[in-house]
Amino acid sequence: EYTSGGIQQGAFVIQPSLTMRLESTDNVYATETNELSDEFVTLIPAVSIGSTWSRHQLGVNASVSRYQYSDANTENRTDYAVGINGRVDVLRSSFVNGGVDFRSSHEPRGSAAAVGLAARPIAFDQASAFIGASREFSRVLVAGQISIDEFDYDDVDLIGGGVGDQDFRDRTDVSIEGRADYAYSPDTSF
């Protein structure tokens, strides 16, 4: 796989990309009966911008994913994602980092939580944020991070009429992580 070095623009590197896939499925709606075959194209333009500073860091990314089916028009959809992250080098051996992301997407038909009678793929939004810190003391590295993810699922029209309420799936997940490493040698830590 080829990876470009990006486009240098001042103190930033811009890395655009374009992915295109032609795919087929023998069961578009992920059902046990009345299976429908179809082909679809996925087009994913994306851009990532990152700083090249010797201290600190700033990055921004964005992408759009378009799914276009030949016959099953109810499956056509557009997802997108944007995010920003950064790192502040407090001292030579410690830093604070953080970021926020937003994603508007659709749940795949074959997902375990997908509603089997949904007329369209279920749309949802995900907002995420994190902040972390790391400090190195001689041969010991101590790091921690807190992350928050908020999910908001849209209600969905059902095949044959009615609406599938998805509010019960809305949630906020919080995670706290910590780690400590001891550098036994320049190549080995535990």
Solvent accessible surface area in square Angstrom, and as a share of the most:
residue,aa,sasa,rsa
1,E,217,0.97
2,Y,191,0.73
3,T,107,0.62
4,S,53,0.34
5,G,69,0.66
6,G,27,0.26
7,I,95,0.48
8,Q,107,0.48
9,Q,115,0.51
10,G,67,0.65
11,A,42,0.33
12,F,63,0.26
13,V,30,0.17
14,I,45,0.23
15,Q,73,0.32
16,P,77,0.48
17,S,64,0.41
18,L,123,0.61
19,T,59,0.34
20,M,132,0.59
21,R,102,0.37
22,L,136,0.68
23,E,62,0.28
24,S,83,0.53
25,T,45,0.26
26,D,103,0.53
27,N,36,0.19
28,V,12,0.07
29,Y,61,0.23
30,A,51,0.40
31,T,47,0.27
32,E,169,0.76
33,T,97,0.56
34,N,144,0.74
35,E,102,0.46
36,L,68,0.34
37,S,67,0.43
38,D,2,0.01
39,E,86,0.39
40,F,25,0.10
41,V,50,0.29
42,T,0,0.00
43,L,68,0.34
44,I,35,0.18
45,P,58,0.36
46,A,32,0.24
47,V,52,0.30
48,S,47,0.30
49,I,56,0.28
50,G,27,0.26
51,S,19,0.12
52,T,71,0.41
53,W,102,0.36
54,S,117,0.76
55,R,115,0.42
56,H,66,0.29
57,Q,83,0.37
58,L,62,0.31
59,G,9,0.09
60,V,61,0.35
61,N,57,0.29
62,A,35,0.27
63,S,34,0.22
64,V,63,0.36
65,S,18,0.12
66,R,85,0.31
67,Y,38,0.14
68,Q,78,0.35
69,Y,22,0.09
70,S,73,0.47
71,D,101,0.53
72,A,5,0.04
73,N,100,0.51
74,T,51,0.30
75,E,2,0.01
76,N,23,0.12
77,R,37,0.13
78,T,62,0.36
79,D,15,0.08
80,Y,98,0.37
81,A,29,0.23
82,V,71,0.41
83,G,9,0.08
84,I,77,0.39
85,N,55,0.28
86,G,22,0.21
87,R,68,0.25
88,V,84,0.48
89,D,21,0.11
90,V,79,0.46
91,L,99,0.49
92,R,240,0.88
93,S,43,0.28
94,S,14,0.09
95,F,68,0.29
96,V,59,0.34
97,N,39,0.20
98,G,19,0.19
99,G,12,0.11
100,V,80,0.46
101,D,66,0.34
102,F,68,0.29
103,R,95,0.35
104,S,25,0.16
105,S,11,0.07
106,H,44,0.20
107,E,14,0.06
108,P,83,0.52
109,R,39,0.14
110,G,64,0.62
111,S,37,0.24
112,A,117,0.91
113,A,58,0.45
114,A,27,0.21
115,V,44,0.25
116,G,62,0.60
117,L,116,0.58
118,A,2,0.02
119,A,29,0.22
120,R,113,0.41
121,P,12,0.08
122,I,4,0.02
123,A,28,0.21
124,F,17,0.07
125,D,48,0.25
126,Q,30,0.13
127,A,43,0.34
128,S,24,0.16
129,A,41,0.32
130,F,57,0.24
131,I,98,0.50
132,G,7,0.07
133,A,51,0.40
134,S,11,0.07
135,R,84,0.31
136,E,84,0.38
137,F,106,0.44
138,S,107,0.69
139,R,122,0.45
140,V,54,0.31
141,L,58,0.29
142,V,70,0.40
143,A,26,0.20
144,G,34,0.32
145,Q,57,0.26
146,I,66,0.33
147,S,19,0.12
148,I,78,0.40
149,D,38,0.20
150,E,92,0.41
151,F,26,0.11
152,D,66,0.34
153,Y,19,0.07
154,D,71,0.37
155,D,71,0.37
156,V,10,0.06
157,D,88,0.46
158,L,44,0.22
159,I,105,0.53
160,G,85,0.82
161,G,51,0.49
162,G,52,0.50
163,V,95,0.55
164,G,10,0.10
165,D,84,0.44
166,Q,4,0.02
167,D,85,0.44
168,F,156,0.65
169,R,30,0.11
170,D,53,0.28
171,R,110,0.40
172,T,76,0.44
173,D,60,0.31
174,V,89,0.51
175,S,52,0.34
176,I,136,0.69
177,E,103,0.46
178,G,64,0.62
179,R,147,0.54
180,A,70,0.54
181,D,24,0.13
182,Y,87,0.33
183,A,36,0.28
184,Y,142,0.54
185,S,37,0.24
186,P,143,0.90
187,D,140,0.73
188,T,69,0.40
189,S,63,0.41
190,F,152,0.63
